[in-house]
Amino acid sequence: MRMYDILSNKKHGAALTDEEIRFFVDGFTSGEIPDYQASALLMAICLQGMNEHETAVLTGAMAHSGETADLSSIPGVKADKHSTGGVGDKTTLIVCPIAASCGVPVAKMSGRGLGHTGGTLDKLESIPGLQTTIEPERFRAIVRSIGYANIGQSGNITPADKKLYALRDVTATVDSIPLIASSVMSKKLAAGSDAILLDVKTGSGAFMKTLDDAVRLAQMMVSIGVRSGRRMAALVTDMDRPLGNSIGNALEVEESVEVLRGQGPGDLEELCVDLAAYMLLLAGAGASLSDCEALAKDAIQSGRAFDKFCEMVAAQGGDVSVLTGGFRKAPIISPLKAAQSGIITHMDAEACGMASLALGAGRVRKEDGIDHSAGIVLQKKTGDTIAEGETLAWLHTSDAGKLQEAETILSAAVTVGETPPPAAKTVLAVVTEDGVSML
């Protein structure tokens, strides 16, 4: 079997056989298939697609490309949560400690930034000293002790996905339903949790631009999980505008802390309560969704969720003092002024993410470093009234040479008009093994 023939088959739209898919995953994982051929196949899949069977086989091959986590030593129903990525999407930093503070063990493995979206690991690593690379037994010990840990893909779990993830980030092959589904679910299945909640984003700042595509992705991932014996649910949520006000690693951690202390932006807190409620419901922490919503709200109001986040940071070597005392700010913080007066009728979330990337908050190449202090703090969002010359956003960076590009991108992302836009819903659909409920 030759990789050349596999590339040719997919280029012409043929369905790959089980053997071809496993040959590719095994060969790429071992290093026998080079990056340039893997990149070519990713692009062919992105353009030609994969059917449900191909996607399931790819997911299984990736999940078994290395070790699988054994969480049997952790008592209780282990719950996990995953977002398909968005702009300002720091929900994992909020939802997981809420669930853990309600008695649900959370053994979380997260990823890095992908394209214009931020990664949970990059955000966590903006906390001085915090370690995201932890040996599996230490990881399990932390979860047994405090109920919550958040690390990168540890040991040799899904090495195929780890390598493909880095390539997708820099080859414009992120927005493919089969590649997203197989990447997400291979990690989730290998990570060993019993209950998995998915947050599937849709809109200008998401990889799934349309609601139909987002629902289709959610259905595919829920189906893969259910067939593998997991408790599954997915919320399809709005990403047509940035979530919260902060975009960028340390800035998003600070905003997450604000939500955990009951002082964060309303749109972010509302979504996190919804996500936490479904996560608690899947784990059996409450008898009904309304019971679980009440548990989630109380976890924030009582301070238990913030305390749990602090416990995790300390257990993983992080400096807890920055969570109350504040992070080191970027040396350059520059205002972006509004060019005209009116009502913000639209704010392109993807462009906002690209502006943050231009400031140094993300990667253009897989080997690039990240400026953890870089990013954007929005002062106005969709639906707000703004006056000419008023500050629209604050741009944070360590390199003054990056400001002009970021200002140009962010200015173009904002549409100002005279008519208020319709009110946006945070959760658009719920997908379970029983079907789809549109909200």
N, C-alpha and C positions, 0 to 999 in steps of 0.2 A: 504494500500500500504506500502511495506517495502523497505527500502534502500538496504537490502541484495538482494532482487529480481532484483532491477534495476542494481546493480553491476553484478549479474550473467548474466543478459540479455546482457549487453554491453560486458562483458568478452567473451561471445560466439558469438559476432559480430552482434547481433540483433539491429535493429533500435529502438530507444526509442520512446515511444508514447509522444504526447504533454503533457499528464497528468503526465507522469513519469518525464519529464524534468522540468515541473513547480513544481512538488513535491520536487525535489532535490533542485532547486534554492530557493524556499521558505523556506525549512527546513534548508538548510545550512546558509541562511541569518539570520534566527531567532535564530540559535545556537542549534536547535534540532538535526541536523546531524553533527557529530563531524568531526574534521580535518582528522582523519585517514580514514573515509569512503569517504570523499570528495577527498582525495588524491588517493584513490583506483580507483574512477571513472575517475579522470583526467588521470591516467595511462591507464585505459581501453580505454578511448577515444583516447588517443595518439596512442595506438597500433591498435585499430580497426576502428578508424575514425568515422565520422558522415556524413550523406548525407546532401544535400542542405536544405531540409525541417527541419531536426533536428537542423541544425545550425541556421536557421532563427528563429525557436521557442526558442532556447537557447538565442539568441541575444535579442529577444523581452522580454523574462522573466527577463534577467539581466538588461535591460534598464529600466524596470518598477519595479525593486526590491526596489526602493526607490523613492525619489523625482526626478522630471525632471526640468531642468533650464528654467526659463522664461526670455528670452532676448528681449521681445517685447518693453520694455522701451528704448532700444538702437536703435536709428535710423539707417537706411541703411541695406545693405546685410551683415550679420555677417559671417565671414569666419573663418575656422579652418584648421589646418594642423596636420597630424600625421605621424610619422615614425614607421615602425615595428621594429626598433632597429638595431644598428650597433656599430662598434668600431670607436671611434672618431667622432661619429655622433652628432654634436652640431648644426644641421641646424635649429632647432626650434628657437634657440637663435638669429638667423640671419634673417630667413625668416619672422617671425612674425613682428618684428619691421619694416622691409622693407614694408610689406603690409600695416601696420598701418600708416606709414609715407606717404603712397600714398592715404590715406583717407578711407581705408577699416577697419571697426571695427573688432578687434580680441579679442574675449573673450576665452582665452586659458586655458584648464584644462589639466595638464600633469601628468605623472606617475613617479615612481622611477625606479632604475636600475633593470634589469631582466636578470639573468644569467650573461653572459660575457659582456653584453651591459650596457652602462650608462643610467641614467634616468635624464630627464630635471629638475625635482624637486631637485634632489641631486646636480646638477650643480648650479642651482640658489641659493640654500641654502649655497653654498660656499661663497656667497657675504655676508659679515657681516651685520646682522640686517634684511636682507630681509625675509619677511613673505610670506609663500606660503599657509598658512591656514587663509583664510579671509572669513568673513560672506558674503552670497550671495548678499545682497543689497550693501555692500561696494564694492564688486567685480564689480557689474554692474555700480556703480557710477564712479569707476575708468575708466571703458571702455567708459562711456558717456563723461567723462572729457578729457581724453587724447587719447582714441581710442584703448587702448591695456592694457591688464592685463594677467598675467600668474600665475595660482595657481594650487593647488592639487584638487582632487575631493572634492568639498565643500559640507558641510551639509550632507545630506543623499542620495547623487546621486550615483547610481549603487553600493550599498553596497555589493551586491553579487560579482561583479567583483573585488572590493577592496580586499575581503577576498580570492577569488580564485587566484588573481594576486600574492599575497604573497606566496601562496602555490606552484604555478607553478614555481616560482623562485627557490625553494629549493627542488623540487621533480623530476627534469629532465623531466618536461612535458611542456616545453616552445614551442618546435618546432612542434606544431600540427596546421594544417591549420584551422580546425573548432574552436579550442580554441583561436587562434590568431584573427580570423575574428570576433568571438562573443565578445571577450574582447574589441577590438578596436571599433567596431561599436556600441556596447551597450553604451560605454562612449560617443561616438560622437553623437549618437541620443539623449541621455539624456542631453547632454551639450547644445543643442538647437540652434546651428549655422545653417545657411541656406545653406552654401557652404562648402564642405569638400574636401580638397586635401590630398591624401594619398601618402606617399613615401615608397614603398615596396622594401626592400633591398634583394639582392641575391648575393651569393658567400660565401667564406669561413668564413666571419665574420658575416653572417646573419643567421637567423633561417631557412630561405628558401635557401638551398644550390644550388638548380638548378633553371635555368631561367623558366622552365616549371612550377615548383611549385609556384614560385613567381608570375607568370602571373595568375595562377589559384586562388591564394589567392587574388590578386588584383581584378579579375573579381567577386569573391564572395562578397567582401566588397563593390565594386561599385554597384552591383546588390541590396544588402541589403539597401544601402543608397538611391538609385533611387526609390525603392519600397516604401520608407518612405518619399518621396517628397523632397529629398535633391539634390542640384546640386553637382555632383560627378565627380572626375577624379583621376587617380592614375598614378604615374610614377614608373616604375620598374628601380631601380638604382643599380649600381655596389657597392658591399661591399666585393670584393675579396682582397682588401687591405684597411688599415685604411684610414679614411677620414680626410684630413688635417694632421698635424704633432703631435698633442697633444692628449693624451688619459688620462682621469682622470678629476675630477670635476672642480677645480679651474683653472687647466691648460687649459681646454677646454673653460671656460668662457673667459680667457685671449685671446685665439686664435679667439673666436667669435668677441671680441672687435676689434681685428686686421682686420678682414674681414669687419666689419661695418665701419671701418675707411679707407678702401681701401688698406690695407697693409697685407692681409692674404694670405695663400697658394692658388695657382691658382685652384687646383681641388675642394677645398671647396667653393671658391667664385663662380666658374662656376656652380656647382650644386645648390647653393642657389639662384642664379639668375634664373635658370630654374624653380625651385620650386616656387619662388615668382611670376614669370610671369604667371604660371598656376593658382596660387591662386588669382591673380589679375583678370585674365580672367574669372574665375568662378564667381567672385563677380561683374563683369561688369565694372571694372575700366578702361578697354581699349577696343577698337573695335576689336583688333586682337592680336594674340600672340606676334608678333613683337613689337606692341605698348607697350604691358605689359613688355616685356624684356627691352625696353628703359626706361620705368618708374622705373623698379627695379634697373637698373644700375645707373640712375640719383640719386635715393635715397641714394645709397652708396657714389657716387662721391660728392654729395652736402653736405653730413654729416647729412642729415635729418634722416636717419635710425639709426645712432648712437645716435643722440639726442633723438629719440623716445625710444630707449632702456634705456637710462639714465632716462627719464621721468618715465618709468615703474618701474625701480629699486627704485627711490625716492618715488614714490607713494605707494610702498609696503614696505617702511621702510628700504630699503637697503642703504649701504654706497657707494654713487656714486664715492667717491674719489678713491676707489680701481680700478675703471675702467680705470683711467688714471695714477694713481700712482703705480699700481701693487698690487698683492696679497701677503700675507705672504707665504714664500716659505717653503717647507719641510726642516726639519733640516738636512736630509741626501740626498745629490744629488750625485749619483755615475755614472760614465760612463760605458757603455758596449762597449767593443772593438771588432772589427771584427777579426775573427779567420783566415780569408784567403782573398786574393785579388780576384777581379773579378767584375762581374755585378750581381746585385741582380735580380734574375729571378722570384722570388716569395716571398711574405711575407704573411704568414698565419694570416689573420686578427683576427680570433677567438683566436688563441694562443696569439696574442698581447693583446687582451682583458683579457685573463686569466692571463697574466703576470701582467697587471695593477691591476687586482683583488688580486693577490698574494701580491702586495705592499700595499694593504689596501684601494684601491679606490672603492671597491664594497663589496657586502654581500655574505657570504657563507651560513648563516642562516638568516631567515627573521628578527630576532631580533638583528642582528649585527649592530654595528655602522659603520660609514664611516670616513676615514681620507680624508678630502676634499683636502688636499695638495698633496696627493699621486698620482702617475701616471707615465706616460712615455712621453718624448719629443723625437720624432724620428729625427735623423739627416740625415738619408738615407732611401729611400723607393724603391719599385719595379722599376727597370729600371735604377737606379743610379749605378755608378761605385764606388767601395770602395776598399781601400788598407788595407792589413793586419795591425792591430794595430790602425786603424783609428776609431774614435768614431762613433758607429752605432746609439746609443741612450743614453739619460740621464734618469736614474731611480730616481724617487722622492719618499721618504718614511719617516715615523717617527720612523720606527723600523728596525734597522740594521739586525735583525734576519730574515727579510723577503727578503733580497736582493738575497741570493743564489738561492732560488726557482724561483724568478722572472727572474734572469739572465739565468737560465737553460731553462725555458720555452721560453723566447724571443729569445735566441740563436738558439733553435731548430726551431723557426718559420721562420727563414730566410734561403732561398736557394740561394747560390751563384754559378754562372756558367760563361760561356764565351760568350753566345749568348744573345743579348738583347731580352726581351719578346715583344710580339706584343703590340702596343699601345692600351690602354683600353678606352672604351667609358664610359662616366659618366651615361647617361640615355640610357637604353636598350630597353624600350618599354613604350608606353603610352596606358592606358586603360580608356575608357569612356563608357557611355551607348551605344554608337554606335559600339563598338568593340575594337579590339586590333591592334595597329600599332607598328610593330617591327622596331627598328631604327638601 
